[in-house]
Amino acid sequence: MPFPFLNNYLARLSHQTQAGTSGWLDEEGRALGRFFNCSVTSAFQPLRELASGKVLAFEGLARSVSKADAGLSLWRLLDHAASDDESVELDRLCRMLHAINFFRQPEAGQADLYLSVHDRLLSAVSSNHGHAFQRILDALGLPIERIVLQLPTVTANQGWLLNYVADNYRRNGFRLAINANSVNEAFGLLERLRPHSFKLDAGNLSDETAVADFLTLCHAAKIRVVFKRLDTPAALQALQRIAETTGLPLVAQGYLLDKPLSKLAVVDASELRTATAA
């Protein structure tokens, strides 16, 4: 393992038990946590270059612990039951677990790790955004330059909050990805925020010409566009048309390509191309 401080932490964690602490390792070496008497762990979904199948990054997702590696989304289970403070606690716990479970696996290679910031965290935290997570990464000797924090969509009157939070995260050394509800919204955020990445819903690309224009603009500015929720053949066909129009490589993520798993199992690119062609 190339991260000795993380290795030492995992060695200490291996001696903990579920009954004795809020963090422990299971028999497979996964780091687990506890929230609302629920065991929490990580699953990872690849972000792939669509044409080649090359994995560029992974997104960390919070899951309940399951022997079959098919745990349920923790946010769907617990979000409505949690207060703002408890949601902040869960958000931070998940990001710490994702970082540990990602970088402990050699299959991570040089890929980036995308981590979501819950929308409650934007308004619930009054202190310096990102500072606590930055300190955890430093303590574990993990590379902050490979972390991309995904900011949630906001309403029009919350634009000032998005600006404030983005500035704080940048000051703490993080790159940012911005989720946008539509390509028109993304155009409005482009000049204002200049993130590392934009994430657009692959199932909501009705104006393919506008998407192609936005993709070309971002490519020139060295901003990655990720098409998330690629879950249907129709969405794939729309992306293929956009790729043909722009002549640019597209990056996509979704169940049509990969389901989230605790292990960073990278499907062979040739197998992926065959599957998407079919």
Summary of the structure (lengths in Angstrom):
residues: 278
radius of gyration: 18.7
end to end distance: 38.0
largest distance: 57.3
contacts: 881
relative contact order: 0.14
helix: 44%
strand: 21%
